[in-house]
């Protein structure tokens, strides 16, 4: 596998509040859906074929959920939690 620059840009950065969704809930240690990005983004690359025909790449993050650290959580399983900081 050749070392190339990632094609897409990451969606999250350290300190972002995120909601875990879909299959990511299976990776989380508790039924808590909210976490904080503690490390990342880093690119995970994988070849899924003997002849290098199928190439996968996605951004991963380490996330603190409750009192546990979940490593290599794919970006596809995360949603950004937006905060409404306006005062009414």
C-alpha positions as CSV (number, residue, x, y, z in Angstrom):
1,X,0.0,0.0,0.0
2,X,1.5,3.3,-1.0
3,X,1.7,6.1,1.6
4,X,-0.6,8.8,0.2
5,X,-2.2,11.9,1.7
6,X,-5.8,11.3,2.8
7,X,-8.5,12.3,0.2
8,X,-11.0,13.8,2.7
9,X,-10.7,16.2,5.5
10,X,-11.5,15.2,9.1
11,X,-14.8,16.5,10.6
12,X,-13.8,16.6,14.2
13,X,-10.9,17.9,16.4
14,X,-9.7,17.4,20.0
15,X,-12.3,18.6,22.5
16,X,-15.3,18.2,20.3
17,X,-18.5,16.9,21.9
18,X,-19.8,14.0,19.8
19,X,-22.7,11.5,19.9
20,X,-21.9,7.9,19.1
21,X,-24.4,6.3,16.6
22,X,-25.0,3.1,14.7
23,X,-22.4,0.4,15.1
24,X,-20.3,2.7,17.2
25,X,-22.6,1.9,20.1
26,X,-21.4,-1.6,20.0
27,X,-17.8,-0.3,20.5
28,X,-18.7,1.9,23.4
29,X,-18.3,0.3,26.8
30,X,-21.6,1.6,28.2
31,X,-24.9,2.7,26.9
32,X,-23.7,6.3,27.1
33,X,-24.0,7.9,23.7
34,X,-22.0,11.2,24.4
35,X,-18.3,11.5,24.3
36,X,-15.4,13.9,24.0
37,X,-12.7,13.6,21.3
38,X,-9.3,13.1,23.2
39,X,-7.0,12.3,20.3
40,X,-7.1,12.4,16.6
41,X,-7.9,12.7,13.9
42,X,-5.7,9.9,12.4
43,X,-6.2,8.1,9.2
44,X,-6.7,4.4,9.1
45,X,-6.0,2.7,5.9
46,X,-6.9,-0.9,4.9
47,X,-6.6,-3.1,1.8
48,X,-9.5,-5.6,1.6
49,X,-8.2,-7.6,-1.3
50,X,-5.3,-9.8,-2.1
51,X,-4.6,-7.9,-5.3
52,X,-5.0,-4.5,-3.7
53,X,-8.2,-3.8,-5.7
54,X,-10.3,-2.5,-2.9
55,X,-8.8,0.3,-0.7
56,X,-10.5,1.8,2.3
57,X,-9.5,4.8,4.3
58,X,-11.3,6.6,7.1
59,X,-10.6,9.0,9.9
60,X,-10.5,7.6,13.4
61,X,-10.5,9.2,16.9
62,X,-9.9,8.3,20.5
63,X,-13.0,9.2,22.5
64,X,-13.6,9.5,26.3
65,X,-17.0,8.0,27.0
66,X,-18.0,8.0,30.7
67,X,-14.7,7.0,32.5
68,X,-13.4,4.8,29.6
69,X,-11.2,5.5,26.6
70,X,-12.5,4.1,23.3
71,X,-9.7,4.0,20.7
72,X,-9.9,4.1,16.9
73,X,-13.6,5.1,16.7
74,X,-14.4,5.6,13.0
75,X,-15.7,9.0,12.0
76,X,-18.7,7.4,10.3
77,X,-20.1,6.5,13.8
78,X,-20.0,10.0,15.2
79,X,-22.2,13.1,15.0
80,X,-21.1,16.5,16.2
81,X,-23.1,17.8,19.2
82,X,-23.9,21.5,18.6
83,X,-24.2,23.8,21.7
84,X,-26.6,26.6,21.8
85,X,-24.7,29.3,23.7
86,X,-27.1,32.1,23.1
87,X,-28.7,33.7,26.1
88,X,-32.4,34.3,25.9
